[in-house]
Amino acid sequence: MNKDQVKGKAKEIGGKIRKAVGKAVGSTEQELKGMKNQAEGNIQQKAGDMKEAVKDTVERNRGNR
């Protein structure tokens, strides 16, 4: 697991919380900001996943030489 995966997951969770709080207090603005944070977190996680996949592929290929 790399830092992008961890930070992305944290941002996603924070976004879920912000969205829920916004909904609870009737703040559409906070709900939307929460949704935005969730989306950004998901993107960051996916970027981290891709980095891990590349790293794993490179390591595998080094062993085949």
C-alpha positions in Angstrom: 0.0 0.0 0.0 1.4 3.4 -0.9 0.7 6.9 0.3 -1.7 7.8 -2.5 -3.9 4.8 -1.6 -3.9 5.7 2.1 -4.5 9.5 1.6 -7.2 8.7 -1.0 -9.0 6.4 1.4 -8.8 9.0 4.2 -10.1 11.7 1.9 -13.0 9.4 0.7 -14.0 8.7 4.3 -13.8 12.3 5.2 -16.0 13.1 2.2 -18.6 10.6 3.3 -18.7 12.1 6.8 -18.9 15.6 5.4 -21.7 14.6 3.1 -23.6 12.9 6.0 -23.2 15.9 8.2 -24.3 18.2 5.5 -27.4 16.1 4.9 -28.2 16.0 8.6 -28.0 19.8 9.0 -29.7 20.5 5.7 -26.6 22.0 4.0 -26.6 21.2 0.3 -23.3 23.0 0.0 -21.6 20.7 2.6 -23.2 17.6 1.0 -21.7 18.6 -2.4 -18.3 19.3 -0.9 -18.4 15.9 0.7 -19.3 14.3 -2.6 -16.4 16.2 -4.2 -14.0 14.9 -1.5 -15.2 11.4 -2.0 -14.6 11.6 -5.7 -11.2 13.1 -5.3 -10.3 10.4 -2.8 -11.4 7.6 -5.1 -9.3 9.1 -7.9 -6.3 9.3 -5.7 -6.8 5.7 -4.6 -7.0 4.6 -8.2 -3.8 6.5 -9.0 -2.1 4.7 -6.1 -3.4 1.3 -7.3 -1.9 2.0 -10.7 1.5 2.9 -9.2 1.4 -0.3 -7.2 0.5 -2.3 -10.4 3.4 -0.7 -12.3 5.8 -1.3 -9.4 4.7 -5.0 -9.2 5.1 -5.5 -13.0 8.6 -3.9 -12.9 9.6 -6.1 -10.0 8.2 -9.3 -11.7 10.1 -8.4 -15.0 13.4 -7.9 -13.2 13.1 -11.4 -11.9 12.7 -12.8 -15.4 16.0 -11.5 -16.7 
